[in-house]
Amino acid sequence: MVRRVLSVLVVGMGTAILCAHVPTSGAAPPNPGAVVINEILYAPAPSSNEFIELYNRSDTAVDLSTLEYADGNRAFSSVAASKAILDPGAHVVLARDTSAFRAAFPEAEVRAAPGWEALNNGGDTVYLRRADGTTLDAVPYEPSWGGADGRSLERIDPAAPSDVASNFASSTAPAGATPGRRNSRYAPDERPPEPVFAELTAETRAVVTFSEPVRSSSVRPGAFALDETEIAGARLSTDTTATLSLRSPPSAPRLRVAGIRDRVGNRMGRATLPLAYRPAPGTVILNEILYAPRADDYDDRPNQVEYVELRSRTDRFLSLNGLFVTDRPDETGVADTLRPGRRALLPPRGYGVLAAAPDDAAAPARSQLARAFPEAPLAADSVAVLLSGTARLGLTNDGGLVRLHRADGRRVAEVRYRPDWHAAGLDDPTGTALERISPTADAQSPDNWTSSPAPAGGTPGTRNAVGLPPPADSSTARLHVAPSPFSVERDGAARIRYSLDTAPSLVRARIFDARGRAVRTLEDARLVGRSGELVWNGRDDAGHRVRVGVYVVLFEAVQAGSGTVTQLKEPVIVARALD
């Protein structure tokens, strides 16, 4: 509360005069932040109801006559014409028109504000300072902060910063404001900051993101630790992110953080979080594509959405921050770009799903993707889901390019898919995803893709319904085929891995039946390395499924310099899956 105190002023010998003022000994000059601008009604109806509320959050009484206020024009006026005390924990309301204010808020005490200038509805700054010019507080509000429709703009935490929108909100009080009493949105921050994301943005640079703004003085090298890597420097790069300089590239998968404080002063204990690496070519693949989703409002089934599934091929956490996707460039070289990347982790050997979100769902569990694929483990720790916020991803039904880029623009994976990659017997691919058979074979090989046999039409976020497991070590074999026997229904294809003594100039790989007739050419005069992988989907060159039986893989490698030809043979058995 604000109070006046009768004190005795001694004039001459034994003469006392009663004066209505506050003794200076009861009101020391406040420090910055001791008195804050706590509530602002800048857009009332009528406009004469404007007010500013101050709050003394210190443990010491404050003399209001030593304070001045102003708006963005910085024409300062005294808060009080004569001395008056604002007690610790008390409020004082300064109104543009005290009569109009009392009519709107009859239970609140109010002071007339001399020299009041109308606050701007489109944004303004309210300043509070001592008479000696020392700034105590300043609130640079904007309409986006709240306070529209006749409601006041309330401070959430008196101890939190005055220049961030997150510390202010529209009043929820029935009267539209809470002058002279605790704000309806009062919620002091008593929780310490938490590190929520850490990624390696260069070989010796990492960025750590916190759950709220933190004090720059608490961001120091000793607050962070990586095994076998020294933190050479640490600085606050934005309100919520710290940039770390490392002596050497890190080998530890996790970062330890301790002792960071938020702006209120809450101090965190110890926390450990994964250190995410930016994906490099080969560390992540495109594993599944649904380009023609089912969308029939009358078939009693949830409508599907376009999606692309990613799969990690590394034991490290990969960063999806800033990830973006492009399609086939037009004649001017410009490609459509989708930027769904956010601070999310692609888990080691895990899955990521980029999906359209026509309802703009905030959480994967409430998305149209989850409704269409209720068995998909979209909430599992092993899956990262990126919802695009758009009705479509822009995938075309007649084939197209999906190209994946990390935040700095580097291309990390791509697939030029075609409709004829679907199973030959599938008349209409609508509602059926293309699934990759082998994660290690050529992404562009038609034999390495087929139609998903999953009942829901796809397997977003989990192992493909048709696919080969990771290849076993076959370093001792020159040519290795697995599985054998294999069936198209169960396995999708057979993996053919080769290993040569020297890099060949060209290779050719063909499949022969038991009578010696060539039924399929997998490679014909292609330049490859010393080792590699091919897949055969059990079909001939015309796309027809071959008969059950024994076949032979003939692999030929040509050395152009010496003219030598290396021939490798391996049988493979095509079978039918048992019910």
Secondary structure, 3 states (H helix, E strand, C coil): CEECCEEEEEECCCEEEEEECCCHHHCCCCCCCCEEEEEEECCCCCHHHCEEEEEECCCCCEEHHHEEEECCCCCCEECCCCCCEECCCCEEEEECCHHHHHHHCCCCCCEECCCCCCCCCCCCCEEEEECCCCEEEEECCCHHHCCCCCCCEEECCCCCCCCCHHHEEECCCCCCCCCCCCCCCCCCCCCCCCEEEEEEEECCEEEEEECCCECHHHCCHHHEEECCECEEEEEECCCCEEEEEECCCCCCCEEEEECCEECCCCECCEEEEECEECCCECCEEEEEEECCCCCCCCCCCCCCCCEEEEEECCCCCEECCCCEEECCCCCCCCCCEECCCCCCEECCCCEEEEECCCCCCCCHHHCHHHHHCCCCCCCCCCEEEEECCCCCCCCCCCCEEEEEECCCCCEEEEEEECHHHCCCCCCCCCCCCEEECCCCCCCCCHHHEEECCCCCCCCCCCCCCCCCCCCCCCCCCCEEEECCCECHHHHCCEEEEEECCCCCCEEEEEEECCCCCEEEEEEEEECCCCEEEEEECCECCCCCECCCEEEEEEEEEECCCCCCEEEEEEEEEECCCCC
